[in-house]
């Protein structure tokens, strides 16, 4: 090694050490032998996770009970252990959130069943408090509706569909549903690169459309972006609540700032947006002032699928090596346990 190369190697090492020393501490919530999908945290710190449907799990929704343990939620009977579609059981749930009333909302894509369903459970009683099947014109077979944001105060749920790029809006009061699409919801023509390799999805370079979606704390602004996208958008939720025409909504869309190629996001009360950075093994933050910067980099964060802000001011992170599943590799599952739910302290 030449003196010049040696110098640059040492310099890179020192810079990396400084970055890691300055970043918040990362803690393991649980170590799993199955892939978590999305994680959500209740108002009293209870942690829930879907098990990612691309891994063909025999249990679809769990509550985390310890460092290596979990139990089916709400019960064993709700889980589909056979893989045979059953309308009385979960099918392929992925996105989930806990609202201000400690109700857990789950969107089930229905990839096997052929229909999309929205569930909600009181996490204390484990009783189902909401259920809705989406009509075929809103969620035709083949839809991939997999992330959601909850506005309990106004009675609306917003969902992202990557297969038929658009946002699905549910009025909880009358169960009416509409779909809204815009060019901003399409994938950008950019490659997803991990460890120097271009990541495929479905046999060709991944081009995944609208995916991360979230709301401001006052529920007046909806934020969204494509997974394969570098732009973070916003639109006033007033337009959806008042059932405005599509062209009115499209004209109201604004650019908030840059984002990484990301699978999940959470927004805090100050307007900071926390993105999973799936290319660089970490979490980025787009500050309320519009600056995008790294928050975390760690070898454990091997495809962070989503993030959720808990009541303790900590950011929970579901990590599942998703790009190693057959849907991405086109062959065998290259993932190896353990998988993780992690957390780190953020400034609320």
N, C-alpha and C positions, 0 to 999 in steps of 0.2 A: 504493500500500500504506500503510495506517495505521501509526502508530508502534507500536500494540499488536500488530498482525499481524506487523510487522517484528521485534519483540522475540521473539515466539513462534517465528518461523522461525529466527532466529539461535540461540535456546535449543535447539530441536530439532536443529539442525546440530551444536551443541557436544556435546549428549548422545550423538548418533550417533557423533561422532568419538571421544569418550571410550570408548564401548563397543568400537569397532573397535580402538582403541589397546590395550585391555586383553585382547582375545581372542587365542588362540594363532595363530601364523602358519600360513597355508594354502599348501601347496605342490602344484604340478601333477605328478602321477606320469606321466600320459600324456594326450595330446589325441587324440581318436578321431573318425573320420568315420562311425562306426556307434554305435548306442546300447548302452552297457554295460547288462547286467541287474543281476546281483549280482557283487560282488568278494570274493575270498578270498585270504589271504596264507599262504604256506607257512612252515615253521619257520626257513628260511634266507632269507626275504625274497622268494621268487618270488611273482609276482602273477598271479592267474587271474581271468577274468571270463567269464560267459555274455554272449551278445549278446541283447538283450531280444526275446522271441518276438513281441511285439505289433508289431514293426517288420518282420516277415517276413524275417529275415536269411538269407543263403546260407551263413554260418558261424555255428555255435551256441555254441562253447566255444573260448576262446583263452587263451594265456599271453602276458602283456605283456612285450615284449622291449626296449622303448625309449620315448623321449618321444613318438613317433608311430607305433610299430610293434608288431605282434603276430603270433603264428603260431597256426594251429589246434592244439588239444590234444584228445586225445593224438596225432591225426594227421588228415590231410586226408580219409582214407577214412571217418572217423566222422561227418563233417559231411554235412548234407543240403543240397546246393546247388540242388536242383530244386524243392523244395516238395512233392514227391510223397511221401506217407507211406511209410516204409521201416523195417521192424522192426530192420534191421541198422545203422541210423544214428540219430543224435540226432533228436529231433522238435522239442519246445519246452521245452528245459531252462531253468530260471531260478535256483532257489536252489542255492547251493553253499557248502561249508565245508571247511576243512582240519583234520584231527584231529591229535592229539599225535604220531602216528606218520608224519606227512607224507603222509597219504592224503587225496585230494581226493574229496569226496562231492558228487554232483549229483542233484537231483531233476528228472526230465523229466515235465512235466505231460501230454504226449501229446495236445495239443489237436487235432492232425491225425490222429494214429495211432489215437486212441480208447482208449488205455490208458496208465496212469501207470507209470513205471519209475524205480528207484533204482540209480544207478551209483556205483562207487568205483574210483579209480585210484591206484596208487603213483606219485607225481609224479616220482620219480627214474627208475624203469624204464618208466613210461608203460603199464604192464600193468594190465588190469582185474582187480581183486581181489574185487569184489562186484557182484552183479547180482540184481535182484528185480523181477518184474512183479506189480503189485497186483491182487488179484481184483476183479471187478466190484462185489461187494457192499460193498467197502471204498472203492473209487475208481471209481464209475460214470462212464460217458462224460459229459463236461461238468464233471467235477471240475477245480478250479484249485488243485492242491496245489503250493505255490510257495515255501515257506520251511521251513528245517529247522534242527535243533540235534542235535549228535552227542554221545553218551555212549559212547565207545569202551571205557572201563574196565568198565562194567557190560553193554555189548553192546546198547545201545538207540539208536534214532533217533526223534526226535519231529518231526512235520511238520504244517504248518498248511494247511487247506483253506478258501479264502474262498467257494467256490461252494456247498458243502454244509457250512456252518460247523462246524468241529470240528477235533480234533487226532487225527492218525493215528500210532499207535505201532508201531514195528517191533522185534521181538526178533531181533537179528542171529544169535543162536546157533542158533535153529531156524526162522527166517524166518516165525514166526507174526506176525500183524498184527491189531490191534484199532482201532476208532474210538471216540473219546469226544467227546460233545457236551454243551454246557452253555450256559445263557442268557448267561453272561459272554463268550461267543465271538461273539455277534451284534453287528452294527453298532449304534451309537447313532444316534438320529434327529437328526443334526447335519450341516450342510452343510460341505463342503470348499470354502474360498474362497481363490483365488489372484489377486492383483492386482485385488481387488474383484469378481471374477467367480466365481459358483457353478460348480463343476466337475461336469460330467455324466459318467456312465459307463454305456454301453449305452443312451443316449437319455434318461436321467433323472438327477436329482441323485445323485451317488455315495453309496452306502451299502455300503462295503466292510467285510466282517467280519474275523474273526481272521486276522492277517497276521504282524506281527513276533513272533518267538518266539526264546527264548534260554534258556541254562542257567547256573546258578551255577558257579563254578570247580570246586567239589567235586561237581558233578553231582547234588546232592541236591534242588535246587529248579528247577522249570520255570517260566519267566516267559512271559507272552503278553498280547496285547491286540488289539483290532480296529483296522484302519487308521482308519476313521471312529469313533474312540473316544478318550476322555479319561481312561480308567482302566487302570492297569497291574496285572495279577493274577499270583498265584503259587500253585503247588500242589506238594506233596512228590512227587518222582519215585518214592519208595518204593511209593506206591500203584499205580503202573503196573507197576513191577517185580514186585510181588506179585499182580498181576492182580485188584486190588480191584474190587468192584462199582461201577457208575457213581454210585449215590447216595452211596456212601462218599466217592468222589473229589469230587463236587460239594460236599459238606459241608466238605471240607478246603480249598477254594479261599479265598484271602485277597486282600484289596486291598493292594497294595504302596504305591501312591501315584498321582499324576496323570501323564499323558503328553500330548504333543501329537498331533494327527492326523499319523500317521507310517507310512512304508512299510518301515522297517528299524530294527534295533536291535543293539547289542552290549553285553555286560556284562563288566566287568573284574573282576580278582581281589579288589578292595575292595568290590564290590557296587554300583558306580556303573553306571547304565544310560544308554547314549548313543543317542538317538533321532534319526532324520531328521525334521526339521520341514518338511513339504512345503508348508505354507501360508506360511511366513515365510522361506523360502530359507536354511535353516541346519541346525544341529545343536543339540539341547537335551540336557542331562544331568539325570537324576533321581539325586541323590546318595544314598549309603548312608544318610544321615540323613533322607531323604524330601523334600528340597527340589528342585523342578523349576526350572531356570534355563537361559537361553541360554548356549551354549558358543561358537557361531560364527554369524555372519550375513555372507553374501557374495553378490554378484550372480552369481558363477559357479555357486553351488549352486542350480540351477534344476531342482527335483525330485531330491533325493537319494534313490535307490532303496534302497540298503542301505549298511551300514557293517561293517567288519571290523577287529579289533585285530590288528596285526602283532607279530612278535617283538621289534621295536625300540621298542615302547611308543608306536606311532603309530596313529592311527585313519584307515583308508582309506575313501574315500567314492566310490560310483559315482553319477554325475550324468547324467541322460538326458532331461530335458524330457518325461517320459512322458505328462503330461496334454495334450500337443499331438499325440498319436497319434490316428488315426481312431476307436479304441475310446472315446476320451474326447470328441473334437470332433464325432463323428458325420459328419464329412466328410473333407477332405483332411488330410494330415499337415502340421501347422504348425510342426514342429520344424526347427531349422536347426543343422547342425554349426558349431562343434565341440561334442562331448560330452567328458566328463572322468572320469578317476579322479584324485581328489585325496587328500591326506593332511595330517594335523595332529598335533602332539605332544600326548599326554595324560599325565596323571600316573598311573602304574601303581600 
